[in-house]
Amino acid sequence: MKLTTKFTLWYFGIMLFVLLIGGYIVYYEIQNKLSRVEVVRHQRLNDLIAEQVRTGGDYSNHPTRKRATVTPIAADSVPKGISTYYTRGIGWNPEFQENEYRLLVTSFYNIKGQWYRITTYSFIPSFYQLLPGVVDSFKWIFLLLLVLVIISAGLISKYILAPFKRTLRVIQSFDLKQKTVIRLPDTQTSEFRELNVFLQKMTEKAREDYRTLKEFTENTSHELQTPTAIIRGKLDLLMESDIRDEQAILIAETQNALERLSRIHSSLTLLTKLENHEYEANTTVCISQLTRETLNSFVELIQLKSLTLLTTIAEKIYVPLHPSLADLLLTNLIGNAIRHNVPPATFAEDESEMEAEEGFGGQGGGLIQVNLTREGLIVVNTGRQPQVPTAELFERFKKGNSGSDSIGIGLAIVRQICDLSHFTIDYQYRDGFHCLAVGFSPRVAASKLLQNLSLPLHSRA
């Protein structure tokens, strides 16, 4: 909801509240004014009737005297300190033969030693008679104010908030990789000037931090390559020399640790580049062709592990994704499905057996299913149940099984690619199958793709 729309709704609510309260006040004031005017008129009329009684004249012949009553009373019936009072209420109107709102004014007079009570009355507009007029008046006032508020909101949005909108457009187009300093529009509004100063400092600080981090990452990546290559070369020389079996084992373990360190370094460097948005999808890629090419590159490994591959790949599916990221996404998903594939017949029956086995696969008989549609990609493979919730496996250095030789960054890279490309992703474990889905649009929920997934038939031996 736009800021001006919120202002308009707030003004509308305040205006409606004020008009409702104001309508009640106006009605109350009109009613009281009418009553006070009528009371003064009747008091004067009572004075005239009292004067006629004092002079012995006939007060009943005048038309205004028809609603007058003159009653002699005893002196002790006269209220103390009150010469006139009035009451309002419903009374019978003989002229219209119906009940109406009636005002009675009573005055007390001492005429030649005798006290008289003189009462006159008249019919005045009631609440229900005044209400339509008050409502109609305030209805037009409300419509007029509403039109003025809407017009004012448009003018505020066009002129007063114009510098803010220009600042917003500049910030939206801001890129950490740009070398030029952002230029924010000048404004006479002090709050907007303070905002521009803050944004100027913040963007400069962000660009400086990005540049420093980028240089550190590049320098680290470059500097680590040399000692890593030297260590790898020295280990190769040691393996070719005359060594004992125990030394060979230690050298092999060192080489494995060095390779693991190299993979971690490469993966972390890649994650940093992804987080810094160094890969932009300026074109679309044919994900159908890339999926087939990736599967073909893993054919030997699939055959080596005796895995069954089921594929359903739709033709000519294009997605907005950087080609390098598309290849990385498919390689990680399919590579994980092969690396962590365990046939159902070899599942451990208890935790002790699970810990005794090293790694995944190697027994043969596992299954991989790859489904590609216009909505998304689904990769399914048989495997052990993860020891942690599947949602946590997207975090760095999280592994589904402590016995795995994985470094635990592959799914973190996949998640980062999906976030960067505005894809949705979900990971579930169901009935011995690891099911991972990627939706190619923010409107396509990956969890919904998995709900509609039909798992391959299998049985546990």
C-alpha positions in Angstrom: 0.0 0.0 0.0 1.4 3.4 -1.0 2.2 6.1 1.6 -0.4 8.5 0.2 -3.1 5.8 0.3 -2.3 5.3 4.0 -2.5 9.0 4.6 -5.8 9.2 2.7 -7.3 6.3 4.8 -6.1 7.9 8.0 -7.6 11.2 7.1 -10.8 9.4 6.0 -11.1 7.6 9.4 -10.3 10.8 11.4 -12.7 12.8 9.3 -15.5 10.3 9.7 -14.9 10.2 13.5 -14.9 13.9 13.8 -18.0 14.3 11.6 -19.9 11.8 13.7 -19.0 13.6 17.0 -19.6 16.9 15.3 -23.1 15.8 14.1 -24.1 14.9 17.6 -22.8 18.2 18.9 -24.5 20.2 16.2 -27.8 18.4 16.8 -27.5 19.0 20.6 -26.7 22.7 20.1 -29.6 23.2 17.7 -32.0 21.5 20.0 -30.8 23.6 23.0 -30.9 26.8 20.9 -34.4 26.1 19.8 -35.5 25.3 23.3 -33.8 28.5 24.8 -35.4 30.7 22.1 -38.8 29.2 22.7 -38.4 29.5 26.5 -37.6 33.2 26.2 -40.7 33.7 23.9 -42.9 31.8 26.3 -41.5 33.7 29.3 -42.4 37.0 27.6 -45.8 35.6 26.8 -46.3 34.6 30.4 -45.4 38.1 31.4 -48.0 39.5 29.1 -50.7 37.2 30.4 -49.7 38.1 34.0 -50.1 41.8 33.2 -53.5 41.2 31.7 -54.5 39.3 34.8 -53.2 42.2 36.9 -55.2 44.8 34.9 -58.3 42.6 34.8 -58.2 42.1 31.0 -59.4 39.1 29.1 -56.3 37.2 28.0 -58.2 34.2 26.4 -59.4 36.0 23.3 -56.0 36.2 21.6 -55.0 33.2 19.5 -51.7 32.8 21.3 -53.5 32.4 24.6 -55.2 29.2 23.6 -52.2 27.2 24.9 -52.0 29.2 28.2 -53.2 28.0 31.6 -53.6 30.4 34.5 -54.0 28.6 37.9 -54.3 30.3 41.3 -52.1 28.4 43.8 -51.3 28.7 47.5 -48.2 30.5 48.6 -46.6 27.4 50.0 -46.8 25.7 46.5 -44.5 28.2 45.0 -40.9 26.8 44.5 -38.3 28.8 46.4 -35.8 30.7 44.3 -37.5 29.7 41.0 -39.7 32.1 39.1 -39.7 30.2 35.8 -38.9 26.7 34.6 -39.5 24.6 31.5 -39.9 20.9 30.7 -39.7 19.0 27.4 -41.4 15.8 26.5 -43.9 14.1 24.2 -47.4 15.6 24.3 -50.6 15.3 22.3 -51.2 17.8 19.6 -54.9 18.3 19.0 -54.4 20.2 15.8 -52.6 17.2 14.1 -54.1 14.5 16.3 -50.7 13.0 17.1 -48.0 13.1 19.7 -45.2 15.6 19.2 -42.3 17.0 21.0 -43.7 19.6 23.4 -42.0 22.4 25.4 -43.8 23.7 28.6 -42.8 26.9 30.3 -44.2 27.6 33.7 -43.9 31.0 35.6 -45.1 32.1 39.0 -46.5 35.6 39.7 -47.8 37.3 42.8 -50.7 39.5 41.7 -52.5 41.6 44.4 -51.5 39.1 47.1 -52.5 36.0 45.2 -50.0 33.6 43.6 -50.7 32.4 40.1 -49.1 29.7 38.0 -49.1 30.5 34.3 -48.1 27.7 31.9 -47.8 28.0 28.1 -46.5 25.4 25.7 -45.7 24.9 22.1 -44.6 22.1 19.8 -41.0 22.2 18.6 -39.0 19.9 16.2 -38.1 16.6 17.7 -34.9 14.6 17.3 -36.2 12.5 14.4 -37.4 15.7 12.6 -34.0 17.4 13.0 -31.9 14.3 12.3 -32.5 14.0 8.5 -31.5 17.7 8.0 -28.3 17.3 10.1 -27.4 14.0 8.3 -27.9 15.5 4.8 -25.8 18.5 5.7 -23.0 16.4 7.0 -23.2 14.0 4.1 -22.4 16.8 1.7 -19.7 18.1 4.0 -18.2 14.7 4.2 -18.3 14.2 0.4 -16.7 17.6 -0.1 -13.9 16.9 2.4 -13.3 13.4 0.9 -12.8 14.9 -2.6 -10.5 17.5 -1.1 -8.5 14.9 0.8 -8.1 12.7 -2.4 -7.0 15.7 -4.4 -4.6 16.8 -1.7 -3.2 13.2 -1.5 -2.5 13.3 -5.2 -0.8 16.7 -5.0 1.2 15.6 -2.0 2.3 12.4 -3.9 3.2 14.4 -7.0 5.0 17.4 -5.5 5.9 16.9 -1.8 7.0 13.3 -2.0 8.6 13.7 -5.5 12.2 14.0 -4.0 11.6 10.8 -1.9 10.5 8.9 -5.0 13.5 10.0 -7.0 15.8 9.0 -4.1 14.0 5.6 -4.0 14.6 5.0 -7.7 18.3 5.9 -7.3 18.7 3.4 -4.4 16.8 0.7 -6.3 19.3 1.0 -9.2 22.3 1.1 -6.9 24.9 -1.7 -7.5 27.8 -2.5 -5.2 30.0 -3.1 -8.3 29.4 0.3 -9.8 32.4 2.7 -9.5 30.6 6.0 -9.6 29.2 7.7 -6.5 25.4 7.8 -6.4 23.8 11.2 -6.9 20.7 11.8 -4.8 18.3 14.6 -5.7 18.3 17.9 -3.9 15.3 18.7 -1.7 14.1 21.6 0.5 12.6 19.1 3.0 14.9 18.7 6.0 13.8 15.1 6.7 14.5 14.1 3.1 17.9 15.8 3.2 18.8 13.9 6.3 17.7 10.7 4.6 19.8 11.5 1.6 22.9 12.2 3.7 22.5 8.9 5.5 22.0 6.9 2.3 25.0 8.6 0.8 27.2 7.5 3.7 25.6 4.0 3.9 26.1 3.3 0.2 29.7 4.5 0.3 30.4 2.3 3.3 28.8 -0.7 1.6 30.9 -0.1 -1.6 34.0 0.1 0.4 33.2 -3.0 2.4 32.4 -4.9 -0.8 35.7 -3.8 -2.4 37.7 -4.8 0.7 35.9 -8.2 0.9 36.4 -8.8 -2.8 40.1 -8.0 -2.6 40.5 -10.2 0.5 38.7 -13.1 -1.2 40.7 -12.8 -4.4 44.0 -12.4 -2.6 43.2 -15.4 -0.3 42.2 -17.5 -3.3 45.4 -16.6 -5.1 47.8 -17.0 -2.2 46.5 -20.3 -1.1 47.0 -21.9 -4.5 50.8 -21.7 -4.3 51.3 -23.4 -0.9 48.6 -26.0 -1.8 50.3 -26.9 -5.0 53.7 -27.1 -3.2 52.3 -29.4 -0.5 50.6 -31.6 -3.1 53.9 -31.8 -5.1 55.9 -32.7 -2.0 53.4 -35.4 -1.1 53.6 -36.9 -4.6 57.4 -37.0 -4.3 57.2 -38.7 -1.0 54.9 -41.3 -2.4 57.4 -42.1 -5.2 60.3 -42.5 -2.7 61.1 -45.5 -0.6 58.7 -45.4 2.3 57.2 -47.8 4.7 53.5 -48.8 4.6 52.7 -46.8 7.7 54.2 -43.7 6.1 52.3 -44.3 2.9 49.0 -44.4 4.9 49.9 -41.1 6.6 50.8 -39.5 3.3 47.5 -40.7 1.7 45.5 -39.3 4.6 47.3 -36.0 4.3 46.5 -35.9 0.6 42.8 -36.5 1.3 42.8 -33.8 3.9 44.5 -31.4 1.4 41.9 -32.2 -1.3 39.2 -31.6 1.2 40.7 -28.3 2.1 40.9 -27.4 -1.5 37.2 -28.2 -2.1 36.2 -26.2 1.0 38.2 -23.2 -0.2 36.7 -23.4 -3.7 33.2 -23.8 -2.3 33.5 -20.9 0.1 34.9 -18.7 -2.6 32.0 -19.5 -4.8 29.5 -18.8 -2.0 31.1 -15.4 -1.4 30.7 -14.6 -5.1 27.1 -15.7 -5.1 26.3 -13.6 -2.0 27.9 -10.6 -3.7 25.7 -11.1 -6.7 28.6 -11.4 -9.1 26.5 -13.7 -11.4 23.7 -11.9 -13.2 21.1 -13.7 -15.4 21.1 -11.4 -18.5 19.9 -14.3 -20.7 17.9 -17.5 -20.4 19.4 -21.0 -20.7 17.8 -24.2 -21.9 17.6 -26.2 -18.7 16.4 -29.2 -20.7 19.6 -29.5 -22.6 21.8 -28.8 -19.6 20.1 -31.5 -17.6 20.7 -34.1 -20.3 24.4 -33.0 -20.6 24.9 -33.2 -16.8 23.3 -36.6 -16.6 25.6 -37.8 -19.5 28.7 -36.5 -17.7 27.7 -38.8 -14.7 26.9 -41.9 -16.8 30.1 -43.7 -15.8 29.7 -43.0 -12.1 26.0 -44.1 -12.3 27.0 -47.3 -14.0 29.9 -47.9 -11.5 27.5 -47.7 -8.6 24.9 -49.8 -10.4 22.2 -47.2 -10.0 18.9 -47.2 -11.8 18.2 -43.8 -13.5 14.6 -42.7 -14.3 14.2 -39.5 -16.2 11.3 -37.4 -17.4 12.6 -34.3 -19.1 10.4 -31.9 -20.9 11.7 -30.3 -24.1 12.7 -26.6 -24.6 12.4 -25.3 -21.1 14.2 -22.0 -20.7 14.8 -20.3 -17.3 16.5 -16.9 -16.5 19.7 -18.2 -15.0 23.4 -17.6 -15.5 24.9 -20.5 -17.5 27.6 -21.1 -14.9 25.0 -21.1 -12.1 22.7 -23.5 -14.1 25.6 -25.9 -14.6 26.6 -25.6 -10.9 23.0 -26.1 -9.7 22.5 -29.3 -11.8 25.9 -30.7 -10.9 25.4 -30.3 -7.2 21.8 -31.8 -7.2 22.6 -34.8 -9.4 26.1 -35.3 -7.9 24.6 -35.3 -4.4 21.9 -37.8 -5.5 24.7 -40.1 -6.8 27.2 -39.6 -4.0 24.7 -40.1 -1.1 22.7 -42.9 -2.8 22.1 -46.0 -0.8 19.9 -48.9 -2.0 16.9 -49.7 0.2 18.2 -53.2 0.9 21.3 -51.9 2.6 19.7 -49.5 5.0 21.0 -50.0 8.5 18.5 -51.3 11.0 19.9 -49.4 14.0 22.2 -46.6 14.8 25.2 -48.8 15.5 25.1 -50.4 12.1 24.7 -46.9 10.5 27.8 -45.6 12.3 29.8 -48.7 11.4 29.3 -48.1 7.6 31.6 -45.6 6.0 30.2 -43.2 3.3 27.3 -43.9 1.0 26.7 -46.2 -1.9 28.9 -48.9 -3.1 26.3 -51.7 -2.7 24.4 -51.3 -5.9 20.7 -51.3 -6.6 20.1 -47.6 -5.7 17.7 -45.4 -7.7 17.7 -41.9 -9.0 14.7 -40.1 -10.6 15.0 -36.8 -12.4 11.8 -34.9 -13.4 12.0 -31.7 -15.3 8.8 -29.7 -16.2 8.0 -26.1 -16.9 7.2 -25.6 -13.2 10.4 -26.9 -11.8 13.0 -29.7 -11.3 12.7 -32.6 -9.0 15.6 -34.9 -8.1 14.8 -38.1 -6.1 17.3 -40.7 -4.8 17.2 -43.6 -2.3 19.2 -43.0 0.9 19.4 -43.2 4.6 17.2 -40.9 6.7 19.1 -37.7 7.6 20.1 -37.3 11.3 19.1 -33.7 11.2 16.0 -31.9 9.9 16.1 -31.5 6.1 15.7 -27.7 6.4 19.0 -27.5 8.2 20.9 -29.2 5.4 20.8 -26.0 3.4 23.1 -24.4 6.0 26.9 -24.4 5.6 28.8 -27.5 6.9 25.6 -29.3 7.7 25.6 -33.0 6.8 22.8 -35.5 6.8 25.0 -38.3 8.2 28.1 -37.9 10.3 29.8 -40.8 8.4 29.6 -38.9 5.1 32.8 -37.6 3.5 30.9 -34.6 2.2 32.0 -31.1 3.3 28.4 -30.0 3.7 28.4 -27.0 1.4 26.8 -28.3 -1.8 23.2 -27.7 -0.7 24.2 -24.3 0.7 25.4 -23.4 -2.8 22.2 -24.7 -4.3 20.1 -22.6 -1.9 22.1 -19.5 -2.6 21.7 -20.0 -6.4 17.9 -20.4 -5.9 17.7 -17.2 -3.7 19.7 -15.3 -6.2 17.5 -16.4 -9.1 14.2 -16.0 -7.2 13.6 -19.8 -7.3 11.8 -21.8 -4.6 13.4 -24.9 -3.1 12.2 -27.6 -0.8 13.8 -30.8 0.6 11.9 -33.7 2.1 12.7 -37.3 3.1 9.8 -39.7 2.5 9.7 -43.5 2.6 13.4 -44.0 2.0 13.7 -41.3 -0.7 15.5 -38.0 -0.6 13.2 -35.6 -2.6 14.5 -32.2 -3.6 12.5 -29.8 -5.7 13.3 -26.4 -7.3 10.5 -24.2 -8.5 11.4 -21.9 -11.4 9.2 -19.1 -10.3 8.4 -17.4 -7.0 4.8 -18.3 -7.7 5.6 -22.0 -7.9 6.0 -23.4 -4.5 8.6 -26.2 -4.5 6.7 -27.9 -1.6 3.7 -28.2 -3.8 5.8 -29.9 -6.5 6.8 -32.5 -4.0 3.2 -33.0 -2.9 2.2 -33.9 -6.4 5.3 -36.2 -6.8 4.7 -39.9 -7.3 7.6 -41.9 -5.7 9.0 -44.9 -7.6 8.1 -48.3 -6.3 10.7 -50.0 -4.1 10.9 -52.4 -1.2 13.3 -52.7 1.6 15.0 -56.1 1.8 
